[in-house]
């Protein structure tokens, strides 16, 4: 195969340099990768926990009489207060504050019923043409027209306005 000699030459030339660099910088790179992974994992876990708290609040509201849910913020954290009628009965995630403090200056008319929070169905958008794409045109059959056995032109292909593939007698009549 072409290029085997070139690859082997580069391996011999640069191999020791790469091994030395890996021995020296490998542990440093590993520690950086490991330390960068922890904040990302924490971020993902926080996002999952926030989504789960809303689902838990909706499920809780669905099990009580006249259940509804209201999102409030306390100490820059979103909390979902579950109501039974007009009485608050639970908070998801649990907060150290009492209901009066959480609902102070909250607009109670913005409560959501569990059946109102059904999953929305995404309607697919029409596909856009990408740059350089061509529109598909349906294939059309050649326009030969209707022919009868008595017609002077035999059926055949039309090429640049001329009928080809017909009989010699039909070609003479044209």
BELTAUR-V23542 format. One line per field, one symbol per residue. ss: DSSP state (A for helix, B for strand, O for the rest). phi: phi as a letter, one per 30 degrees, with the letter a starting at -180 (. if undefined). burial: I if it has 16 or more other C-alpha atoms within 10 Angstrom, else O. A space follows every 50 residues. Layout:
ss->???
phi->???
burial->???
//
This chain:
ss->OOOAAAAAAAAAAAAAAAAAAAAAAAAAAAAAAAAAAAAAAAAAAAAAAA AAAAAAAAAAAAOOOOBBBBBBBBOOBBBBBBBBOOBBBBBBOOOOOOAA AAOOOOOAAAOBBAAAAOOOOOOOOOOOOOOOOOOOOOOOOOOOOOOOOO OOOOOOBBBOOBBBOOOAAAAAAO
phi->.djddddddddddcedddddddddcedddddddddddddddddddddddd ddddddddddddccdhdabbdbcbhhbdbccccciccdbabbdecddddd ddcdicdddcdcddddcdddcddddddddddidcddcddcdddcidbcdd ddcddadcbhicdbiddddddddd
burial->OOOOOOOOOOOOOOOOOOOOOOOOOOOOOOOOOOOOOOOOOOOOOOOOOO OOIIIIIIOIIIOOOOIIIIIIOOOOOOIIIIIIOOOIOIIIIOOOOOOO OIIOOOOOOOOIIIOOOOOOOOOOOOOOOOOOOOOOOOOOOOOOOOOOOO OIIIIIOOOOOOIIOOOOOIOOOO
//
